[in-house]
Each structure stands twice: as C-alpha cells, then as structure tokens.
C-alpha cells in the first residue's frame, strides 16, 4: 500500500509505506502531518529453475492487484508459464525465470493501458530488484537482454517502484510458478526423469519429511519432482522450533 504524508498547512509531502513508523510533525513548519492513501497497482512476481540451476526447468508466475482504496483491493490478473528447459537445449536459470515473470507482468499492464497509476513491483529476487534500482551491475549475458526489456517497459509507466519482499510474502506468485513447473514435469515425465533424476528428492528425504510433518501435525505434499535442494530447505523448516 502507498501513502503520502501531507502537511496540514504548508506544501510539504513525502511518500511512505506501512508498516514503517512515520513522523507526525512537518519538518518545515512543525504542523501536523496526515497520511493520504494513494491508489496504485501492485505486482508480485516469481520464477524458478528446478531441479537444478542453471539448466533446469524454468517457469514463472505473477499476480496483479488494483489497490483502489485502503479497503478495496481487486485481483486483476495472474499469469504463469514455462520459460524453457535445459533438457530441451534452452539456456535458462532462476534469474532468467525471475526476469521473465516481471516482464510478463509489465507487458500485461502496458497492453491493458494500466500505466498511469503508480505501480509497485514486488519480488523476492534481490538480484532483479537491485539491478532495476541501479544498485547492482548487469553482467550475465543471458540477463542483459531481459534487463533491457524490463527497463524499456518500466519507462512506459508514470511512476514505478521495484521493491524486494521476503519469500513468505510472495507465496501467490511462487505457487503459480511451481504449478507451471509441475505441469511441465508431468507432461514430459520420461524426458524429465531421464535428464534430471539425480537432482530429484531421495526416498530417504521423502520419508524424513513425512515423519517430521506427522510429528508437527501438519500436512505436507511431497512429489517426485521436488529437488534435493528444496527438500533440504523443507527439512530445515520442519526442524525449526517456530
């Protein structure tokens, strides 16, 4: 959500975003500052490359919301799909998938003439967010054309901000990218198993995850296409006391 703090007397104003605390007094005239909600478009994007990165199966997902008021939030659109796969000869990576998700979301907004409202683009990819904010340089050859396309699209918006969010706040986009990944694996099972079998979850990991889930009283869905890396992360999460 976006707000602007406006002074009740002078022309001072400054943007802020909850849940951060904000000043109540104007630094110019010492009058009261009042928050004013700013209607905006909110984009969440995510991508993955599993069961190995790079050269795995790269997929993307994104969700777009129209925050019309502080109390009215409308889900405008969602998208997901396959970027490419190493087993098909594609030069893909997790960062390629992340950028593709972001680009697909911005392309949809441009195509639907939603460029006038302020836009907040949120993702858990520190690389993409920091590159688009000018903090990191863009060096990888596979990323350069995607970065240029993202910048080209961003320039079409009146106001656009790229904001990093922790993974737990990006679950919808993550879920969409994983759904696309599992659909691809199911449709091309023989090829995927032949090419990536050594990267998938082991039977020992499966049993341990299910044991830990039962002990915690939670339901966990484990499938053949989960990577060893993701299985290890899940085990670590289930072992966490919180």
C-alpha positions as CSV (number, residue, x, y, z in Angstrom):
1,X,0.0,0.0,0.0
2,X,1.1,3.5,-0.8
3,X,0.5,6.6,1.3
4,X,1.7,10.2,1.1
5,X,2.2,12.3,4.3
6,X,0.9,15.8,3.7
7,X,1.4,18.8,5.9
8,X,-1.9,20.4,7.0
9,X,-0.5,23.9,6.5
10,X,2.4,24.1,4.0
11,X,3.1,22.2,0.8
12,X,5.5,19.6,2.3
13,X,4.7,16.0,1.4
14,X,6.6,12.7,1.5
15,X,5.7,9.1,0.5
16,X,5.8,6.3,3.0
17,X,4.7,2.6,3.1
18,X,3.3,0.7,6.1
19,X,4.3,-0.9,8.4
20,X,7.1,1.7,8.9
21,X,6.6,4.4,11.5
22,X,6.2,7.9,10.2
23,X,6.7,11.4,11.6
24,X,3.7,13.3,12.8
25,X,5.2,16.8,12.6
26,X,6.2,18.7,9.5
27,X,10.0,19.3,9.4
28,X,9.3,22.7,7.8
29,X,6.5,24.4,9.7
30,X,6.0,21.9,12.6
31,X,2.4,21.4,11.7
32,X,0.6,18.1,11.8
33,X,1.3,15.5,9.0
34,X,-1.6,13.4,7.8
35,X,-1.4,10.3,5.7
36,X,-3.3,10.2,2.4
37,X,-3.9,6.9,0.6
38,X,-2.6,6.6,-3.0
39,X,-4.5,4.2,-5.3
40,X,-1.9,2.0,-7.1
41,X,-1.2,-1.2,-9.0
42,X,0.6,-3.9,-7.1
43,X,2.5,-6.7,-8.9
44,X,4.0,-9.8,-7.3
45,X,6.4,-11.9,-9.5
46,X,8.4,-15.0,-9.0
47,X,10.4,-17.6,-11.0
48,X,12.2,-20.8,-10.5
49,X,14.7,-23.1,-12.2
50,X,14.4,-26.7,-10.9
51,X,15.6,-29.3,-10.1
52,X,19.0,-27.7,-10.9
53,X,20.1,-24.2,-11.5
54,X,21.0,-23.2,-14.2
55,X,19.9,-25.6,-17.0
56,X,16.9,-26.8,-15.1
57,X,13.2,-26.3,-16.0
58,X,12.5,-22.5,-15.7
59,X,8.9,-21.3,-15.0
60,X,7.4,-18.1,-13.9
61,X,4.3,-16.7,-12.1
62,X,2.9,-13.3,-11.3
63,X,-0.2,-11.7,-9.7
64,X,-1.5,-8.2,-10.3
65,X,-3.7,-6.3,-7.8
66,X,-5.5,-2.9,-8.2
67,X,-5.5,-1.2,-4.8
68,X,-8.4,1.2,-5.4
69,X,-8.6,2.4,-1.8
70,X,-7.3,1.4,1.6
71,X,-10.2,-1.0,1.9
72,X,-10.8,-2.1,-1.7
73,X,-8.3,-4.4,-3.4
74,X,-9.2,-6.1,-6.7
75,X,-7.2,-9.0,-8.2
76,X,-6.8,-8.0,-11.8
77,X,-4.8,-10.8,-13.4
78,X,-2.5,-13.7,-12.9
79,X,-0.1,-15.4,-15.2
80,X,2.3,-18.4,-15.3
81,X,4.1,-20.5,-17.8
82,X,7.3,-22.2,-18.9
83,X,10.4,-20.1,-19.9
84,X,12.4,-23.0,-21.1
85,X,14.2,-26.2,-20.1
86,X,17.8,-27.3,-20.2
87,X,16.7,-30.8,-21.3
88,X,15.3,-29.1,-24.4
89,X,18.6,-27.2,-25.0
90,X,17.5,-23.9,-23.5
91,X,19.9,-21.6,-21.7
92,X,17.8,-20.9,-18.6
93,X,18.4,-20.1,-14.9
94,X,16.5,-18.9,-11.9
95,X,17.3,-15.3,-12.7
96,X,16.1,-15.7,-16.3
97,X,12.8,-17.0,-14.8
98,X,12.5,-14.1,-12.4
99,X,13.1,-11.5,-15.0
100,X,10.6,-13.3,-17.4
101,X,7.9,-13.1,-14.7
102,X,8.5,-9.4,-14.1
103,X,8.5,-8.7,-17.9
104,X,5.3,-10.7,-18.5
105,X,3.5,-8.7,-15.7
106,X,4.6,-5.4,-17.1
107,X,3.7,-6.4,-20.6
108,X,0.2,-7.2,-19.5
109,X,-0.2,-3.8,-17.7
110,X,1.0,-2.0,-20.8
111,X,-1.2,-4.0,-23.1
112,X,-4.2,-3.1,-20.9
113,X,-3.4,0.6,-20.6
114,X,-2.6,0.5,-16.9
115,X,0.4,2.8,-16.9
116,X,-1.0,5.9,-15.3
117,X,-1.4,4.7,-11.8
118,X,1.6,4.3,-9.6
119,X,2.9,0.7,-9.8
120,X,4.7,-1.3,-7.1
121,X,6.6,-4.3,-8.4
122,X,7.4,-6.7,-5.6
123,X,9.6,-9.9,-5.7
124,X,11.9,-11.9,-3.6
125,X,14.7,-11.8,-6.2
126,X,17.3,-9.5,-4.7
127,X,19.3,-9.6,-7.9
128,X,16.5,-8.4,-10.2
129,X,15.2,-5.8,-7.7
130,X,18.7,-4.3,-7.0
131,X,19.6,-4.3,-10.7
132,X,16.5,-2.5,-11.6
133,X,17.1,0.0,-8.8
134,X,20.6,0.6,-10.1
135,X,22.4,-0.9,-7.1
136,X,23.8,-4.0,-8.9
137,X,25.5,-4.1,-12.3
138,X,24.2,-6.4,-15.0
139,X,26.9,-8.7,-16.2
140,X,25.5,-12.1,-17.2
141,X,25.0,-12.3,-21.0
142,X,21.7,-14.2,-20.5
143,X,20.3,-11.4,-18.3
144,X,21.4,-8.3,-20.3
145,X,18.6,-8.5,-22.9
146,X,16.0,-9.3,-20.2
147,X,17.2,-6.3,-18.1
148,X,17.0,-4.0,-21.2
149,X,13.4,-5.2,-21.9
150,X,12.4,-4.6,-18.3
151,X,13.8,-1.1,-18.3
152,X,12.1,-0.4,-21.7
153,X,8.8,-1.4,-20.2
154,X,9.3,0.4,-16.9
155,X,9.8,3.7,-18.8
156,X,6.2,3.5,-20.1
157,X,4.8,3.9,-16.6
158,X,4.1,7.3,-14.9
159,X,5.5,6.0,-11.6
160,X,7.0,2.6,-10.9
161,X,8.9,1.2,-7.9
162,X,10.7,-2.1,-7.6
163,X,10.6,-3.4,-4.0
164,X,12.2,-6.5,-2.5
165,X,10.0,-8.7,-0.3
166,X,10.8,-11.8,1.7
167,X,9.8,-15.1,0.2
168,X,7.0,-15.7,2.6
169,X,5.2,-12.5,1.3
170,X,5.4,-13.7,-2.3
171,X,3.6,-17.1,-1.9
172,X,1.0,-16.5,-4.6
173,X,3.5,-15.8,-7.4
174,X,5.7,-18.7,-6.1
175,X,2.7,-21.1,-6.2
176,X,1.9,-20.2,-9.8
177,X,5.5,-20.7,-10.9
178,X,5.6,-24.1,-9.1
179,X,2.3,-25.1,-10.7
180,X,3.7,-24.4,-14.1
181,X,6.8,-26.4,-13.2
182,X,4.9,-29.5,-12.0
183,X,2.6,-29.3,-15.1
184,X,5.7,-29.4,-17.4
185,X,7.2,-32.3,-15.5
186,X,4.0,-34.3,-15.6
187,X,3.6,-33.7,-19.4
188,X,7.2,-34.6,-20.1
189,X,7.8,-37.1,-17.3
190,X,10.0,-39.6,-19.2
191,X,12.3,-36.9,-20.6
192,X,12.4,-35.1,-17.2
193,X,13.2,-38.2,-15.3
194,X,15.9,-39.3,-17.7
195,X,17.6,-35.9,-17.7
196,X,17.2,-34.8,-14.1
197,X,16.7,-37.9,-12.0
198,X,19.9,-37.4,-9.9
199,X,18.7,-34.0,-8.8
200,X,15.3,-35.1,-7.5
201,X,14.3,-35.8,-3.9
202,X,15.6,-39.1,-2.5
203,X,13.4,-41.7,-0.8
204,X,15.2,-41.1,2.4
205,X,14.4,-37.4,2.2
206,X,10.7,-38.2,1.5
207,X,10.4,-40.5,4.5
208,X,12.1,-37.9,6.8
209,X,9.9,-35.1,5.6
210,X,6.7,-37.1,6.2
211,X,8.0,-38.2,9.6
212,X,8.7,-34.6,10.6
213,X,5.3,-33.4,9.2
214,X,3.4,-36.0,11.3
215,X,5.4,-35.1,14.4
216,X,4.5,-31.4,13.8
217,X,0.9,-32.2,13.0
218,X,1.0,-30.6,9.5
219,X,0.2,-31.8,6.1
220,X,3.0,-31.7,3.5
221,X,2.7,-32.7,-0.1
222,X,5.8,-34.4,-1.4
223,X,6.1,-35.3,-5.1
224,X,8.7,-36.9,-7.3
225,X,9.7,-33.6,-8.9
226,X,10.8,-31.8,-5.8
227,X,14.6,-31.1,-6.0
228,X,17.0,-32.3,-3.4
229,X,17.7,-28.6,-2.6
230,X,14.1,-27.8,-2.0
231,X,13.7,-31.0,0.1
232,X,16.6,-29.9,2.3
233,X,15.1,-26.5,2.8
234,X,11.8,-28.1,3.8
235,X,13.5,-30.4,6.3
236,X,15.3,-27.4,7.8
237,X,12.0,-25.5,8.1
238,X,10.3,-28.6,9.7
239,X,13.1,-28.9,12.2
240,X,12.8,-25.2,13.1
241,X,11.2,-24.7,16.6
242,X,9.0,-21.9,15.2
